[in-house]
Amino acid sequence: MGLIVSVYRDHYDSELNLFHGRESVTVTNIPGPFDPTPDRPAAELAKGPGGDWIIRPAAEDVPVGMAGPMFGGTYAATSDSRMREATGLRSALPIHDRFETWDQYRMLSQ
C-alpha cells in the first residue's frame, strides 16, 4: 500500500529509465491506500547520494549488474500532504530510475 505520485518529464523519455512511459508511480513507504500496479509500479522515498530526498524503484525491481539508479531527468510530485509530511518539502522530487550497462556508463560518463 502506498501513495500515488505523478511523474513529470520533458518530451524525451529514455528507455534507460525504469519508469519509462509511466505517468505515475506508487510510493510504498509513504502511508496510502493504493497498491502498485503495472501502470503505477512500486517506488520508494529515499535519501540520495547527496542526502537529498529522491524517489527510486522498489528494491525488488532494481536490475542486477547495472550502474544505477541515477537521475534520469524525471521528477515526482503530488498535492497530497503525506509527501510533504514525509519529506518536509513542497517541491517535486527527482526520480532516480535510470540504469545503464557498465559499458554504457563508461561511454556516457566520459
C-alpha positions in Angstrom: 0.0 0.0 0.0 1.2 3.5 -0.7 0.8 6.9 -2.2 0.4 7.6 -5.9 2.6 10.4 -7.2 2.7 11.9 -10.7 5.8 11.6 -13.0 6.9 14.7 -14.8 9.3 14.6 -17.7 10.3 16.5 -20.8 9.1 15.2 -24.1 12.2 13.0 -24.2 11.5 9.7 -22.3 14.6 7.5 -22.3 14.1 3.7 -22.3 17.1 3.6 -19.9 14.6 4.9 -17.2 12.9 2.0 -15.4 9.7 4.1 -15.2 9.8 4.8 -19.0 6.3 5.6 -20.3 4.7 5.7 -16.8 2.6 8.7 -15.8 2.6 7.8 -12.1 4.3 5.5 -9.5 3.2 4.2 -6.1 5.5 5.2 -3.3 5.2 2.2 -0.9 7.0 3.6 2.1 4.6 6.6 2.5 1.2 5.6 4.0 -1.6 5.5 1.5 -4.4 3.3 0.3 -3.0 2.3 -3.1 -1.3 -0.9 -4.3 1.3 -0.8 -7.0 0.1 -1.9 -10.5 1.9 -2.4 -13.8 0.8 1.2 -14.8 1.9 2.5 -11.3 4.9 0.5 -10.3 6.3 0.4 -6.8 8.8 3.1 -5.8 10.4 4.2 -2.6 11.2 7.5 -1.0 14.9 7.6 0.0 17.8 9.8 0.7 20.0 10.2 -2.4 23.8 10.2 -2.6 24.0 13.9 -1.6 21.5 13.5 1.3 18.5 15.0 -0.6 15.2 13.2 -0.9 14.7 11.2 -4.1 12.2 8.6 -5.5 13.7 5.4 -6.7 12.4 2.0 -7.9 11.5 -0.5 -5.2 14.5 -2.7 -4.3 12.9 -5.8 -5.8 12.7 -4.1 -9.2 16.3 -2.9 -9.4 18.2 -4.6 -12.3 21.1 -6.7 -11.2 24.6 -5.9 -12.5 23.9 -2.5 -13.9 25.1 1.0 -13.0 22.3 2.9 -11.2 19.9 4.0 -10.1 20.8 7.5 -11.2 18.8 10.7 -12.1 17.1 10.2 -15.5 15.6 13.6 -16.0 12.2 13.0 -14.4 10.5 14.2 -11.3 7.7 13.1 -9.0 5.1 15.3 -7.3 1.7 15.1 -5.6 -0.6 17.6 -3.9 -1.2 15.0 -1.1 0.1 16.3 2.2 1.6 12.9 3.2 4.5 13.6 0.8 5.2 16.9 2.5 4.9 15.3 5.9 7.4 12.6 5.0 10.0 15.0 3.4 9.3 18.4 4.8 9.4 19.7 1.2 6.7 21.3 -1.0 8.5 20.6 -4.3 8.9 17.9 -6.9 11.5 15.2 -6.1 14.0 13.8 -8.6 13.4 10.3 -9.7 16.5 8.1 -9.8 15.3 5.3 -12.1 18.0 5.3 -14.8 20.1 2.2 -15.2 22.9 1.6 -17.7 25.1 -1.3 -18.5 28.6 -0.6 -17.3 29.8 -0.2 -20.9 27.1 2.5 -21.4 28.0 4.1 -18.1 31.7 4.3 -19.0 31.0 5.6 -22.5 28.4 8.2 -21.4 30.4 9.4 -18.4 33.5 10.5 -20.4 
